[in-house]
Amino acid sequence: MDALADAVVKLSNKRFGALFAIERSINLEDFQATGVRIDAQLSVELVTTIFHPKTALHDGGMILTQERVEAAGCIFPVSQKELSDRALGLRHRAGYGISEETDAVAIVVSEEAGAISMMEKGKMLRDLSEADFRNKLKDIFLSHGQSSEEMVREELDVETGGSGSGDRDLVSD
């Protein structure tokens, strides 16, 4: 997540427009087929090179799976949702579209303002600060909205069949 966050922040600072779809449980293979297969380790340098305004792949979307760039220059479905803000362009509509049709999380960097937006389940968070963006990424992909203590407690409950009350010993006397 750090490499992705660093890349998005760098793109934002340079005002390089960008569109990402981060694959989750729904396979994005059909969308990968519309672009150029990359299959490379995610790095700030690779991302900023691909989204540089003069490169062949900068106008399409990039598909990420785990820590890999699967494809770039991909065509995403465009949302038919009525957008009240005319400042939102095709990248934002495509970010909405992929998040409406799949469970992917979309990230958009605005070329005009450098603003960072995220779309999930057809909803958008706009103009995220660097800190808010990094925190939202961690919430979605690292903790699924739970604290690490809650995640450990939940794992223990599954392993022991317990109710999570926390007042029982895990090992009998």
Accessible surface in RSA format (square Angstrom, percent):
REM  Atomic radii and reference values for relative SASA: ProtOr
REM  Chains: A
REM  Algorithm: Lee & Richards
REM  Probe-radius: 1.40
REM  Slices: 20
REM RES _ NUM      All-atoms   Total-Side   Main-Chain    Non-polar    All polar
REM                ABS   REL    ABS   REL    ABS   REL    ABS   REL    ABS   REL
RES MET A   1    63.91  33.1  33.07  21.9  30.84  73.4  33.17  28.2  30.74  40.7
RES ASP A   2    91.82  64.3  89.22  88.8   2.60   6.1  29.89  70.4  61.92  61.8
RES ALA A   3    37.38  34.4  31.19  48.1   6.19  14.1  34.24  48.2   3.14   8.3
RES LEU A   4     1.75   1.0   1.75   1.3   0.00   0.0   1.75   1.2   0.00   0.0
RES ALA A   5     2.10   1.9   2.10   3.2   0.00   0.0   2.10   3.0   0.00   0.0
RES ASP A   6    60.07  42.1  54.68  54.4   5.39  12.8  14.87  35.0  45.20  45.1
RES ALA A   7     0.00   0.0   0.00   0.0   0.00   0.0   0.00   0.0   0.00   0.0
RES VAL A   8     0.00   0.0   0.00   0.0   0.00   0.0   0.00   0.0   0.00   0.0
RES VAL A   9    19.62  12.9  19.59  17.7   0.04   0.1  19.62  17.0   0.00   0.0
RES LYS A  10    85.38  41.7  82.67  50.7   2.71   6.5  40.14  36.1  45.24  48.2
RES LEU A  11     0.00   0.0   0.00   0.0   0.00   0.0   0.00   0.0   0.00   0.0
RES SER A  12    19.67  16.6  15.56  20.8   4.11   9.5   0.83   1.8  18.85  26.4
RES ASN A  13   117.02  80.7  84.03  81.2  32.99  79.4  28.65  69.0  88.37  85.4
RES LYS A  14   104.63  51.0  81.17  49.8  23.46  55.9  37.01  33.3  67.62  72.0
RES ARG A  15   135.19  56.8 127.95  65.2   7.25  17.3  31.28  42.7 103.92  63.0
RES PHE A  16    28.55  14.3  28.55  17.7   0.00   0.0  28.55  17.3   0.00   0.0
RES GLY A  17     2.69   3.3   0.00   N/A   2.69   3.3   0.00   0.0   2.69   6.0
RES ALA A  18     0.00   0.0   0.00   0.0   0.00   0.0   0.00   0.0   0.00   0.0
RES LEU A  19     6.68   3.7   6.68   4.8   0.00   0.0   6.68   4.7   0.00   0.0
RES PHE A  20     0.00   0.0   0.00   0.0   0.00   0.0   0.00   0.0   0.00   0.0
RES ALA A  21     0.00   0.0   0.00   0.0   0.00   0.0   0.00   0.0   0.00   0.0
RES ILE A  22     7.09   4.0   7.09   5.3   0.00   0.0   7.09   5.1   0.00   0.0
RES GLU A  23    29.47  16.9  17.93  13.6  11.54  27.5   0.76   1.5  28.71  23.4
RES ARG A  24    78.87  33.1  50.43  25.7  28.44  67.7  24.54  33.5  54.34  32.9
RES SER A  25   104.03  87.9  64.19  85.7  39.84  91.8  56.56 120.5  47.47  66.5
RES ILE A  26    82.53  47.0  78.74  58.7   3.79   9.1  82.36  59.3   0.18   0.5
RES ASN A  27   100.99  69.6  80.18  77.5  20.81  50.1  35.11  84.5  65.88  63.7
RES LEU A  28     0.13   0.1   0.00   0.0   0.13   0.3   0.13   0.1   0.00   0.0
RES GLU A  29    95.21  54.7  94.94  71.8   0.27   0.6  42.54  82.3  52.66  43.0
RES ASP A  30   118.19  82.8 108.42 107.9   9.77  23.1  29.99  70.6  88.20  88.0
RES PHE A  31    38.81  19.4  38.81  24.0   0.00   0.0  38.81  23.5   0.00   0.0
RES GLN A  32    13.55   7.6   9.64   7.0   3.91   9.3   2.79   5.9  10.76   8.2
RES ALA A  33    84.25  77.5  46.02  71.0  38.23  87.0  58.56  82.5  25.69  68.1
RES THR A  34    65.61  46.7  38.70  39.2  26.91  64.1  47.26  63.5  18.35  27.7
RES GLY A  35    23.47  28.9   0.00   N/A  23.47  28.9   3.53   9.7  19.95  44.7
RES VAL A  36    76.41  50.3  73.61  66.6   2.81   6.8  76.41  66.4   0.00   0.0
RES ARG A  37   139.00  58.4 115.15  58.7  23.85  56.8  61.20  83.6  77.80  47.1
RES ILE A  38    46.36  26.4  24.05  17.9  22.31  53.8  26.46  19.1  19.90  54.0
RES ASP A  39    71.04  49.8  58.00  57.7  13.04  30.8   9.43  22.2  61.61  61.4
RES ALA A  40    29.36  27.0  26.21  40.4   3.15   7.2  29.36  41.4   0.00   0.0
RES GLN A  41   100.36  56.1  91.78  67.1   8.58  20.4  52.04 110.8  48.32  36.6
RES LEU A  42    21.00  11.7  12.99   9.3   8.01  20.1  12.99   9.1   8.01  21.6
RES SER A  43    35.54  30.0  33.80  45.1   1.74   4.0  28.16  60.0   7.38  10.3
RES VAL A  44    30.77  20.2  29.24  26.5   1.53   3.7  29.24  25.4   1.53   4.1
RES GLU A  45   121.48  69.7 118.76  89.8   2.72   6.5  66.27 128.2  55.21  45.1
RES LEU A  46    46.03  25.6  41.06  29.4   4.97  12.5  45.42  31.9   0.61   1.6
RES VAL A  47     0.00   0.0   0.00   0.0   0.00   0.0   0.00   0.0   0.00   0.0
RES THR A  48    16.79  11.9  14.79  15.0   2.00   4.8   6.23   8.4  10.56  16.0
RES THR A  49    83.57  59.4  78.05  79.1   5.51  13.1  58.82  79.0  24.74  37.4
RES ILE A  50    12.74   7.3  10.19   7.6   2.56   6.2  12.74   9.2   0.00   0.0
RES PHE A  51     1.34   0.7   0.62   0.4   0.72   1.9   0.62   0.4   0.72   2.1
RES HIS A  52    74.54  40.7  74.54  51.8   0.00   0.0  46.58  48.0  27.96  32.5
RES PRO A  53    46.29  33.7  37.17  33.9   9.12  33.1  37.29  30.8   9.00  56.0
RES LYS A  54   182.19  88.9 148.49  91.1  33.70  80.2  97.40  87.7  84.78  90.3
RES THR A  55    44.67  31.8  35.24  35.7   9.43  22.5  40.61  54.5   4.06   6.1
RES ALA A  56   106.03  97.5  61.14  94.4  44.89 102.1  73.63 103.7  32.40  85.8
RES LEU A  57    39.19  21.8  37.77  27.0   1.42   3.6  38.66  27.2   0.53   1.4
RES HIS A  58    33.56  18.3  33.56  23.3   0.00   0.0  21.04  21.7  12.52  14.6
RES ASP A  59   105.46  73.9  86.55  86.1  18.91  44.7  33.32  78.4  72.13  71.9
RES GLY A  60    15.28  18.8   0.00   N/A  15.28  18.8  11.77  32.3   3.51   7.9
RES GLY A  61     0.32   0.4   0.00   N/A   0.32   0.4   0.17   0.5   0.15   0.3
RES MET A  62     0.00   0.0   0.00   0.0   0.00   0.0   0.00   0.0   0.00   0.0
RES ILE A  63     0.00   0.0   0.00   0.0   0.00   0.0   0.00   0.0   0.00   0.0
RES LEU A  64     3.37   1.9   3.37   2.4   0.00   0.0   3.37   2.4   0.00   0.0
RES THR A  65    29.12  20.7  28.45  28.8   0.67   1.6  27.97  37.6   1.14   1.7
RES GLN A  66   153.14  85.6 129.30  94.5  23.84  56.8  49.54 105.5 103.60  78.6
RES GLU A  67   113.20  65.0 112.22  84.9   0.98   2.3  38.29  74.1  74.91  61.2
RES ARG A  68    86.00  36.1  85.64  43.7   0.36   0.9  39.29  53.7  46.72  28.3
RES VAL A  69     0.00   0.0   0.00   0.0   0.00   0.0   0.00   0.0   0.00   0.0
RES GLU A  70    21.19  12.2  21.19  16.0   0.00   0.0   3.47   6.7  17.72  14.5
RES ALA A  71     0.07   0.1   0.07   0.1   0.00   0.0   0.07   0.1   0.00   0.0
RES ALA A  72     0.42   0.4   0.42   0.6   0.00   0.0   0.42   0.6   0.00   0.0
RES GLY A  73    18.16  22.4   0.00   N/A  18.16  22.4   4.87  13.4  13.29  29.8
RES CYS A  74     2.33   1.8   0.00   0.0   2.33   5.5   0.00   0.0   2.33   2.5
RES ILE A  75   122.17  69.5 116.17  86.5   6.00  14.5 119.39  86.0   2.78   7.5
RES PHE A  76     7.20   3.6   0.00   0.0   7.20  18.7   0.62   0.4   6.58  18.8
RES PRO A  77    27.87  20.3  14.78  13.5  13.09  47.6  26.97  22.3   0.90   5.6
RES VAL A  78    61.11  40.2  45.30  41.0  15.81  38.1  45.30  39.4  15.81  42.9
RES SER A  79     2.86   2.4   0.07   0.1   2.79   6.4   2.63   5.6   0.23   0.3
RES GLN A  80   159.43  89.2 132.31  96.7  27.13  64.6  66.54 141.6  92.89  70.5
RES LYS A  81    81.48  39.8  68.04  41.7  13.45  32.0  59.59  53.6  21.89  23.3
RES GLU A  82   160.76  92.3 136.86 103.5  23.90  56.9  63.53 122.9  97.23  79.4
RES LEU A  83    26.16  14.6   9.30   6.7  16.86  42.4  10.29   7.2  15.87  42.7
RES SER A  84   115.23  97.4  79.66 106.3  35.57  81.9  55.26 117.7  59.98  84.0
RES ASP A  85    47.94  33.6  39.90  39.7   8.04  19.0  20.85  49.1  27.09  27.0
RES ARG A  86   231.75  97.3 199.63 101.8  32.12  76.5  79.61 108.8 152.15  92.2
RES ALA A  87    76.10  70.0  45.07  69.5  31.04  70.6  57.04  80.3  19.07  50.5
RES LEU A  88    20.45  11.4   8.36   6.0  12.09  30.4   8.36   5.9  12.09  32.5
RES GLY A  89    36.44  44.9   0.00   N/A  36.44  44.9  34.61  95.0   1.83   4.1
RES LEU A  90   125.92  70.1 115.54  82.7  10.38  26.1 116.39  81.7   9.53  25.6
RES ARG A  91    40.20  16.9  36.83  18.8   3.37   8.0  18.34  25.1  21.85  13.2
RES HIS A  92    11.76   6.4  11.76   8.2   0.00   0.0   7.04   7.3   4.72   5.5
RES ARG A  93    61.13  25.7  61.13  31.2   0.00   0.0  20.42  27.9  40.71  24.7
RES ALA A  94     7.27   6.7   7.27  11.2   0.00   0.0   7.27  10.2   0.00   0.0
RES GLY A  95     0.00   0.0   0.00   N/A   0.00   0.0   0.00   0.0   0.00   0.0
RES TYR A  96    18.83   8.8  18.83  10.7   0.00   0.0   0.00   0.0  18.83  23.2
RES GLY A  97     1.16   1.4   0.00   N/A   1.16   1.4   1.16   3.2   0.00   0.0
RES ILE A  98     0.00   0.0   0.00   0.0   0.00   0.0   0.00   0.0   0.00   0.0
RES SER A  99     1.68   1.4   0.00   0.0   1.68   3.9   0.00   0.0   1.68   2.4
RES GLU A 100    76.83  44.1  42.07  31.8  34.76  82.8  27.70  53.6  49.13  40.1
RES GLU A 101   112.56  64.6  80.73  61.1  31.83  75.8  34.51  66.7  78.06  63.7
RES THR A 102    14.32  10.2   5.28   5.4   9.05  21.6   8.55  11.5   5.77   8.7
RES ASP A 103    35.30  24.7  31.32  31.2   3.98   9.4  26.87  63.2   8.43   8.4
RES ALA A 104     0.27   0.2   0.17   0.3   0.10   0.2   0.17   0.2   0.10   0.3
RES VAL A 105     0.10   0.1   0.10   0.1   0.00   0.0   0.10   0.1   0.00   0.0
RES ALA A 106     0.00   0.0   0.00   0.0   0.00   0.0   0.00   0.0   0.00   0.0
RES ILE A 107     0.00   0.0   0.00   0.0   0.00   0.0   0.00   0.0   0.00   0.0
RES VAL A 108     0.06   0.0   0.06   0.1   0.00   0.0   0.06   0.1   0.00   0.0
RES VAL A 109     0.00   0.0   0.00   0.0   0.00   0.0   0.00   0.0   0.00   0.0
RES SER A 110    14.41  12.2  11.21  15.0   3.20   7.4   7.50  16.0   6.91   9.7
RES GLU A 111    70.38  40.4  63.11  47.7   7.27  17.3  16.22  31.4  54.16  44.2
RES GLU A 112   137.30  78.8 117.57  88.9  19.73  47.0  73.76 142.7  63.54  51.9
RES ALA A 113    62.73  57.7  45.32  69.9  17.41  39.6  47.51  66.9  15.22  40.3
RES GLY A 114     4.30   5.3   0.00   N/A   4.30   5.3   1.66   4.6   2.63   5.9
RES ALA A 115    23.78  21.9  13.99  21.6   9.79  22.3  23.76  33.5   0.02   0.0
RES ILE A 116     7.05   4.0   6.51   4.9   0.54   1.3   6.51   4.7   0.54   1.5
RES SER A 117     1.47   1.2   1.47   2.0   0.00   0.0   0.00   0.0   1.47   2.1
RES MET A 118     4.70   2.4   3.30   2.2   1.39   3.3   3.30   2.8   1.39   1.8
RES MET A 119     0.00   0.0   0.00   0.0   0.00   0.0   0.00   0.0   0.00   0.0
RES GLU A 120    38.22  21.9  34.09  25.8   4.13   9.8  13.16  25.4  25.07  20.5
RES LYS A 121   152.44  74.4 131.04  80.4  21.40  51.0  82.97  74.7  69.47  74.0
RES GLY A 122     7.05   8.7   0.00   N/A   7.05   8.7   5.25  14.4   1.80   4.0
RES LYS A 123   154.26  75.3 147.98  90.8   6.27  14.9 104.38  93.9  49.88  53.1
RES MET A 124    37.74  19.5   8.47   5.6  29.27  69.7   8.98   7.6  28.76  38.1
RES LEU A 125    79.05  44.0  77.21  55.2   1.84   4.6  79.05  55.5   0.00   0.0
RES ARG A 126    94.36  39.6  72.88  37.1  21.49  51.2  27.64  37.8  66.73  40.4
RES ASP A 127    96.00  67.2  71.32  71.0  24.68  58.4  32.69  76.9  63.31  63.1
RES LEU A 128    27.76  15.5  17.57  12.6  10.19  25.6  18.55  13.0   9.21  24.8
RES SER A 129    58.31  49.3  45.79  61.1  12.52  28.8  53.18 113.2   5.12   7.2
RES GLU A 130    84.92  48.8  76.51  57.9   8.41  20.0  25.75  49.8  59.17  48.3
RES ALA A 131    62.40  57.4  54.61  84.3   7.78  17.7  60.16  84.7   2.24   5.9
RES ASP A 132    77.39  54.2  73.67  73.3   3.71   8.8  10.95  25.8  66.44  66.3
RES PHE A 133     0.00   0.0   0.00   0.0   0.00   0.0   0.00   0.0   0.00   0.0
RES ARG A 134    53.50  22.5  52.36  26.7   1.14   2.7  30.40  41.6  23.10  14.0
RES ASN A 135    83.15  57.3  81.84  79.1   1.31   3.2  21.33  51.3  61.82  59.8
RES LYS A 136    61.91  30.2  60.58  37.2   1.32   3.2  19.36  17.4  42.55  45.3
RES LEU A 137     1.32   0.7   1.32   0.9   0.00   0.0   1.32   0.9   0.00   0.0
RES LYS A 138    89.78  43.8  89.78  55.1   0.00   0.0  43.44  39.1  46.34  49.4
RES ASP A 139    69.48  48.7  67.99  67.7   1.50   3.5   9.65  22.7  59.84  59.7
RES ILE A 140    12.08   6.9   5.99   4.5   6.09  14.7  11.28   8.1   0.80   2.2
RES PHE A 141    40.54  20.3  23.23  14.4  17.31  45.0  23.47  14.2  17.06  48.8
RES LEU A 142   100.92  56.2  84.65  60.6  16.28  40.9  86.33  60.6  14.59  39.3
RES SER A 143    25.01  21.1  24.79  33.1   0.21   0.5  18.59  39.6   6.42   9.0
RES HIS A 144   130.64  71.4 104.20  72.4  26.44  67.6  77.35  79.7  53.29  62.0
RES GLY A 145    63.63  78.5   0.00   N/A  63.63  78.5  29.82  81.8  33.81  75.7
RES GLN A 146    57.90  32.4  53.73  39.3   4.17   9.9  18.97  40.4  38.93  29.5
RES SER A 147    61.54  52.0  46.83  62.5  14.70  33.9  52.48 111.8   9.05  12.7
RES SER A 148    86.33  72.9  79.04 105.5   7.29  16.8  46.23  98.4  40.10  56.2
RES GLU A 149   116.27  66.8 108.93  82.4   7.34  17.5  46.36  89.7  69.91  57.1
RES GLU A 150    79.52  45.7  76.35  57.8   3.17   7.6  21.75  42.1  57.77  47.2
RES MET A 151    55.06  28.5  53.32  35.3   1.73   4.1  52.22  44.4   2.84   3.8
RES VAL A 152    84.17  55.4  84.02  76.1   0.15   0.4  84.17  73.1   0.00   0.0
RES ARG A 153    97.90  41.1  96.23  49.1   1.67   4.0  33.32  45.5  64.58  39.1
RES GLU A 154    91.58  52.6  88.77  67.2   2.80   6.7  29.78  57.6  61.80  50.5
RES GLU A 155    99.36  57.0  96.35  72.9   3.01   7.2  35.67  69.0  63.69  52.0
RES LEU A 156    64.39  35.9  64.39  46.1   0.00   0.0  64.39  45.2   0.00   0.0
RES ASP A 157    36.71  25.7  34.04  33.9   2.67   6.3  11.92  28.1  24.79  24.7
RES VAL A 158   120.56  79.3  96.02  86.9  24.54  59.1 103.26  89.7  17.30  46.9
RES GLU A 159   133.07  76.4  94.00  71.1  39.07  93.0  43.36  83.9  89.71  73.2
RES THR A 160    68.58  48.8  33.34  33.8  35.24  84.0  39.32  52.8  29.26  44.2
RES GLY A 161    70.25  86.6   0.00   N/A  70.25  86.6  35.44  97.3  34.81  78.0
RES GLY A 162    18.96  23.4   0.00   N/A  18.96  23.4   5.69  15.6  13.27  29.7
RES SER A 163    99.08  83.7  59.72  79.7  39.35  90.7  56.98 121.3  42.10  59.0
RES GLY A 164    21.47  26.5   0.00   N/A  21.47  26.5   6.86  18.8  14.61  32.7
RES SER A 165    67.19  56.8  30.52  40.7  36.67  84.5  39.21  83.5  27.98  39.2
RES GLY A 166    71.70  88.4   0.00   N/A  71.70  88.4  36.57 100.4  35.13  78.7
RES ASP A 167   121.12  84.8  82.02  81.6  39.10  92.5  45.34 106.7  75.78  75.6
RES ARG A 168   136.58  57.3 114.36  58.3  22.21  52.9  69.56  95.1  67.02  40.6
RES ASP A 169   115.20  80.7  88.10  87.7  27.09  64.1  22.53  53.0  92.66  92.4
RES LEU A 170   113.13  63.0  77.91  55.7  35.22  88.5  80.10  56.3  33.04  88.9
RES VAL A 171   119.68  78.8 110.62 100.1   9.06  21.8 113.67  98.8   6.01  16.3
RES SER A 172   106.81  90.3  78.49 104.8  28.32  65.2  53.97 114.9  52.84  74.0
RES ASP A 173   179.41 125.7 108.90 108.4  70.51 166.7  57.33 134.9 122.07 121.7
END  Absolute sums over single chains surface
CHAIN  1 A     9730.9       7749.6       1981.2       5122.9       4608.0
END  Absolute sums over all chains
TOTAL          9730.9       7749.6       1981.2       5122.9       4608.0
